[in-house]
Amino acid sequence: MKEDILKNAADLFLRLGFKSVTMDDIAQQMAISKKTIYAHFSTKTKLVMATVDYLIKEIEQGITVLSAKKLNPIVESYEMKKFAMQMLKNEKSSPQFQLKKYYPEVYYPLRDKQFEIVQRIVIDNLERGITTGHYKGDIPISFVSRIYFVGMLGIKDKNLFPEDEYSNAKLMDYFLRYHLNSICTEKGLNTLDELIKSNKQKNEI
């Protein structure tokens, strides 16, 4: 039951927002009593904290599986993006900024954990890309990985990137292309162009 509550809470929080969703909403979606939820999570804040932890573990596990495949580093970047967007349901409710505003005690540990995961995955991707000749190695990897993390957080700011101008899907695509264009060698750019063309053709089918 506890995992079912977390799954349903995660679905509602990501679609409607951490602030908007109540314990009643979760109980109604699951067709259970609110008392059942409180038996596992005594407060909404504790449920939010557990849900965020659940999502992070699910994302980390999926990303680890993708990373273990040792794909072409550029292909891997796109697969990582696709997986994250599927898991987070395109983040329609700007969950991280809601967490920062309404649940800072959850947000800041989350950000630290995100930084740890992103650094590990991105650094591995950068190192392999330099080895395979797809990425330039003229800028320190630690700098590039941190800039990537800052950018990932920045594009989620709806004040800077209003949703009526930038959908989450477009933002993620623009950001990834911007990132790759800045670090790719000629070989990498050729691979990137081929991948973009291939993805475009698949979307047109």
N, C-alpha and C positions, 0 to 999 in steps of 0.2 A: 504493500500500500504506500509506503514512504516514497519509493521510487516513482510510482504512478503519480503521486502528488507533485513531485519535482518535475516530471515530464510535462504535466498539464500546466503547472505554474510557469514553467519556462516558455511554453507556447503562448500563453496569455501575456506574460510580461514583455516578450519580444514583439508581439503584434500590437498591444495596446498601451504598453508602458508600465513601468514599475509603480508610478504614482497612481495611475488610474485604476488598476486592477485591485479588487478587494478580496478578502478571504471568501466572501459570499459568492463572488464571480467564479472562483476556482471550485468551490463546493458545487455550484450549479452546473458547471461544465462537466464535472465528474459524477454528478447525480449522487452525491454523498452529503452528509451533514457537516456543517462547519465545525462541530465538536470533534469530528474525526480528524480534521486537519490540525486542530489545536492539540490533539493528543500527541501529535508528532512534532509540531512546531508551535511553541507557546506564544510567539508574537509574529507579526508580519515581517519585522526586520530579520528575525531568525530564519524565516522561510526565504526571504530575498537572499540572505547570505548563503544558505544551503543551495539555492537554485543557481546562483552565480558559480559556486564551487562545482556543482554538477555540470554546468555548461562548459566551464574551463577544462574539466577532466575529459569530457566527450570530445572537445575540439583538439586537445593535446594528443589524445589517443589516435584520432583520425589523421592528424598532421604527422605524427610519428610513423604511422603505417605508410603514408605517402612518401615521406623522406627516405624510408628504408628501401624504396624501389630504385633509388638513385637514377631518376630520370634525367634527361637533358635539363640543365638548370633553368633554362627559359621556360620549357614545357612545365617543369615542376612549379614554377612561380604561378603560372596560370591555373594549374590544378589545385594549388593551395588556395588561390583566390576563390575558385569555384566552390571548393569544399566549405570554406569559411562562410561564404554567402548563403549556401544551402543550410548550414547549421544555424546561422543567425537570422534566417528568414529575411534577408536584406535589411535588417535593423530598421524597420519602418517607424519604430517609435523612439529612435535615438536613445537606446537604453543606457549607454555609457554616460551621456550628459544628464540623464535623469538620475542615475545613481550618484553622480557627483553632486547634484543639487539636493537630493532628498535623502540619500543614504551614503554620506561621505565615509562613514565607518566601514562600508563595504567597498566603495569605489577605490580608495587608495591602496588597500592590500591587493585588489584586483589588478590595478595598474602595474604594481610591482611584479605580480605573477605574469602578466602579459609581457612585460619587458623581458623577463627571464626566458619565456618561451620563444618570443620573437627573435631575441638575440641568438639563441641556440640554433634555430632553424635558418634564419637569414645568413648568419655567419657560415654555416655549413654550405648553404647554396652559393654564397659568394666565393668561398674557397674553391669549390668544385668548378665554378664558372671560370675562375682565373686559370685553374689547371687545364681545363679543356679548351681554353682560348676564346671562350664566348664573352668574358668580361675583362675589362682593363684592370690593371692592378696598381694604378698610379696614385690612388687615394687610399689611405688606411682603411682596412675592412671595418674596424671598430667604429670609425666615423660614419661610414656609409650605412652600417646597420642601425646606428642611433638616429641618423637622419630619416631612415625608412620608418622607424618607430614613431618619431615625432610627426611625420607626415600622415601616418595611419590614424593617429589621434586627431590631427588637425582637420582632416577632411570630414570628420564626423560632426564638426561644429556647424549646426544649421544656420547660425547667424552669418558665418562666412560663406557657406554653400547652401543657400536656401533650396528646399526640396522642389519648388516649382521650376527652378532653373537646372538643378543637378539631381537626378535620381541617384540612388545609392549604387545601382549597377553601373551607371556612367562614371560616377566618381571613382569607383574601384578600378574600372578599366582605364580611365585617364591617368590615375595615380600610378598604376603598375606600368603603363607605357612610358610615362614620364621618368619613372625610376630606371627602367631598363634602358631607355634611350641614353640616359646619362652615364651608364656604366658599361654598355656593350661595345665590343670591338666590331670591326667590319663583319667578321664571321658571325658574331652574335646578332648584329642588326639584320643580316640576311636571314638568319633563323627566325628572328622576331617577325620580319615581314612575311615570311612563309606561313608562320603560325596565325598571324592576323588574317591573312587572305583565306586560309583554311577554315578558320572559325567563322568568317563572314559568309563563306559559301555554305557551311553547315546551317547557319541561321536563315539562309535564303531558301533552303530546301523545304 
